[in-house]
Amino acid sequence: MAIDGETGVRQQPDGSWVWLARWLGGVEQSGKSYPSREEAVQALREVLDDTGNA
């Protein structure tokens, strides 16, 4: 999967989901995959809340 710099969630070829977050220093992808889109969105929200970006 190419990382194009967008913040959000993406479905992988195996059907799992990952989040992507754009920071000043680049783009970060979640270190794990999630079975559902909703779980990936929740995990991304938690990351953004922790950094004060939400």
C-alpha angles and dihedrals in degrees: 000000000000117000107223100179100261124133113230142069129301133195115233125218091260091058096254123121133233132184127232124201127190115218132175089263096049139279127323125200123204113264091226138037127238128219094227138035090236092057091049091050091049091050091050091050090052091052092049092046090052092054097043092244099114 
